[in-house]
Amino acid sequence: MLTERALDAWSERLRDLGHPGRKYWDHPAELLYDEAGVLLGAMFVLLQAAITETVSMVKRMYQLNGQPIRKEAVMSLEAELDQTSGLSYVAIANGAANFYKHRFEWPEDWVTGVSPQQAETIKLVCAVGMSPEQDLADNLLCAVHAITRTTDCNSKNLPDLVVEKWRTRLALSLRVQFALTQYP
């Protein structure tokens, strides 16, 4: 995956430099780490597209059965939870995507003058370890770690952990709930 390649190139650059502290990274090391952050952000946005599609379909099913349901509730249905934050992997990925897309609209301290929607996303991303003091890659790696339960960047498993397993469990549950029959 591109993200892992970017992080490997960054790691090699740091090794060549003698693993200096962040204060002493050279420009190429900074650029490689920034690239990894952008690639992670793009991946979360792609996951968010699949999440949004699923949420729309499930909300429609509930609506057709006279049972309105909120987006947040759908993202919790049959979703695996991060044990530390108590948030679903789906909600974490959605929040990470919103962070990536809207971070430049947020105030520097993530507190002063935020809208209710921004405050909701900020609360979510802070729950998995993100903060205004960290850079893009560090923040998005917090979301990766919350979902993968590892300290390495194993982002290639994210689509399976966030979307595929969730959709499979959700489909089985909805079949039972709404008495849907399977095709022959």
C-alpha positions as CSV (number, residue, x, y, z in Angstrom):
1,M,0.0,0.0,0.0
2,L,1.2,3.5,-0.7
3,T,0.9,4.7,2.9
4,E,3.2,1.9,4.1
5,R,5.7,2.7,1.3
6,A,5.8,6.3,2.3
7,L,6.3,5.4,5.9
8,D,9.0,2.9,5.0
9,A,10.8,5.6,2.9
10,W,10.5,8.0,5.9
11,S,11.8,5.4,8.3
12,E,14.8,4.7,6.0
13,R,15.5,8.4,5.7
14,L,15.5,8.7,9.5
15,R,17.8,5.7,9.8
16,D,20.2,7.3,7.3
17,L,20.2,10.4,9.5
18,G,20.9,8.4,12.6
19,H,17.3,8.5,14.0
20,P,17.4,12.1,15.2
21,G,14.7,13.6,17.3
22,R,11.8,15.3,15.4
23,K,13.5,18.7,15.9
24,Y,16.4,17.6,13.8
25,W,14.6,16.0,10.8
26,D,15.7,17.3,7.5
27,H,13.4,18.6,4.8
28,P,13.1,15.3,2.9
29,A,12.2,13.5,6.1
30,E,9.5,16.1,6.8
31,L,8.1,15.8,3.3
32,L,8.0,12.0,3.4
33,Y,6.1,12.1,6.7
34,D,3.7,14.7,5.3
35,E,3.1,12.4,2.3
36,A,2.2,9.6,4.6
37,G,-0.3,11.8,6.3
38,V,-1.9,12.9,3.1
39,L,-2.2,9.3,1.9
40,L,-3.7,8.2,5.2
41,G,-6.2,11.1,5.0
42,A,-7.2,10.1,1.4
43,M,-7.7,6.5,2.6
44,F,-10.0,7.6,5.4
45,V,-12.0,9.7,2.9
46,L,-12.4,6.6,0.7
47,L,-13.6,4.6,3.7
48,Q,-16.0,7.4,4.5
49,A,-17.5,7.1,1.0
50,A,-18.3,3.4,1.7
51,I,-19.6,4.3,5.2
52,T,-21.9,7.0,3.8
53,E,-23.2,4.7,1.1
54,T,-24.0,2.0,3.7
55,V,-25.6,4.5,6.2
56,S,-27.8,5.9,3.4
57,M,-29.0,2.4,2.4
58,V,-29.7,1.4,6.0
59,K,-31.5,4.6,6.9
60,R,-33.7,4.1,3.8
61,M,-34.5,0.5,5.0
62,Y,-35.5,1.8,8.4
63,Q,-37.5,4.6,6.8
64,L,-39.4,2.3,4.6
65,N,-40.3,0.3,7.7
66,G,-41.5,3.4,9.5
67,Q,-38.5,3.5,11.9
68,P,-36.4,6.6,11.4
69,I,-32.8,6.1,12.5
70,R,-29.9,8.6,12.9
71,K,-26.6,8.3,11.1
72,E,-24.7,7.9,14.4
73,A,-27.0,5.0,15.4
74,V,-26.4,3.3,12.0
75,M,-22.7,3.6,12.4
76,S,-23.0,1.8,15.8
77,L,-25.1,-1.1,14.5
78,E,-23.1,-4.3,14.5
79,A,-19.9,-2.2,14.5
80,E,-16.7,-3.3,16.3
81,L,-15.7,-1.0,19.2
82,D,-12.3,0.4,20.2
83,Q,-11.9,-0.7,23.8
84,T,-10.2,2.5,24.9
85,S,-12.5,5.1,23.5
86,G,-15.7,3.0,23.3
87,L,-16.2,4.4,19.7
88,S,-17.0,2.2,16.8
89,Y,-14.4,1.7,14.1
90,V,-16.9,3.1,11.7
91,A,-17.3,6.3,13.7
92,I,-13.5,6.6,14.2
93,A,-12.9,6.3,10.4
94,N,-15.6,8.8,9.7
95,G,-14.2,11.2,12.2
96,A,-10.7,10.8,10.8
97,A,-12.0,11.6,7.3
98,N,-13.8,14.7,8.6
99,F,-10.6,15.8,10.4
100,Y,-8.6,15.4,7.2
101,K,-11.1,17.2,5.1
102,H,-11.9,20.1,7.5
103,R,-8.9,20.5,9.7
104,F,-8.0,23.9,8.1
105,E,-11.4,25.2,9.0
106,W,-10.8,24.5,12.7
107,P,-9.3,27.1,15.1
108,E,-5.6,26.4,16.0
109,D,-6.6,25.3,19.6
110,W,-9.6,23.2,18.4
111,V,-11.7,25.0,21.1
112,T,-12.2,28.7,20.4
113,G,-15.3,29.4,18.3
114,V,-16.0,25.9,17.0
115,S,-19.4,25.1,15.5
116,P,-21.5,22.3,17.1
117,Q,-20.6,20.0,14.2
118,Q,-16.9,20.8,14.6
119,A,-17.1,20.3,18.3
120,E,-18.6,16.8,17.8
121,T,-15.8,15.8,15.4
122,I,-13.1,17.3,17.6
123,K,-14.5,15.4,20.7
124,L,-14.4,12.2,18.7
125,V,-10.9,12.6,17.3
126,C,-9.5,13.6,20.7
127,A,-11.0,10.5,22.2
128,V,-8.6,8.4,20.0
129,G,-5.6,10.6,20.8
130,M,-5.6,13.3,18.2
131,S,-4.7,16.8,19.3
132,P,-3.9,20.2,17.8
133,E,-0.3,19.9,18.8
134,Q,0.3,17.0,16.5
135,D,0.8,17.1,12.8
136,L,-1.4,15.4,10.2
137,A,0.3,12.0,10.0
138,D,0.6,11.7,13.8
139,N,-3.1,12.5,14.2
140,L,-4.2,10.1,11.5
141,L,-2.0,7.4,12.9
142,C,-3.9,7.7,16.2
143,A,-7.0,6.7,14.3
144,V,-5.2,3.8,12.6
145,H,-3.9,2.5,15.9
146,A,-7.4,2.8,17.6
147,I,-8.8,0.6,14.8
148,T,-6.0,-1.9,14.2
149,R,-5.1,-2.1,17.9
150,T,-1.4,-2.0,17.0
151,T,1.3,0.5,17.3
152,D,2.6,0.0,13.8
153,C,0.9,1.5,10.7
154,N,-0.9,-1.5,9.4
155,S,-3.4,0.6,7.4
156,K,-3.9,-2.0,4.7
157,N,-6.3,-3.9,7.0
158,L,-8.5,-0.8,7.5
159,P,-11.0,-1.4,4.7
160,D,-11.6,-4.9,6.0
161,L,-11.8,-3.9,9.7
162,V,-13.9,-0.8,9.2
163,V,-16.2,-1.5,6.2
164,E,-16.2,-5.1,5.0
165,K,-16.7,-6.8,8.4
166,W,-19.2,-4.2,9.5
167,R,-21.3,-4.5,6.3
168,T,-21.3,-8.3,6.6
169,R,-22.5,-8.3,10.2
170,L,-25.0,-5.5,9.4
171,A,-26.4,-7.3,6.4
172,L,-27.0,-10.5,8.5
173,S,-28.6,-8.5,11.2
174,L,-30.9,-6.5,8.9
175,R,-32.0,-9.7,7.1
176,V,-33.3,-11.0,10.5
177,Q,-34.7,-7.7,11.7
178,F,-36.6,-7.0,8.5
179,A,-37.4,-10.6,7.6
180,L,-35.6,-10.3,4.3
181,T,-35.1,-13.4,2.3
182,Q,-31.9,-14.3,0.5
183,Y,-31.9,-14.7,-3.2
184,P,-31.7,-18.4,-4.4
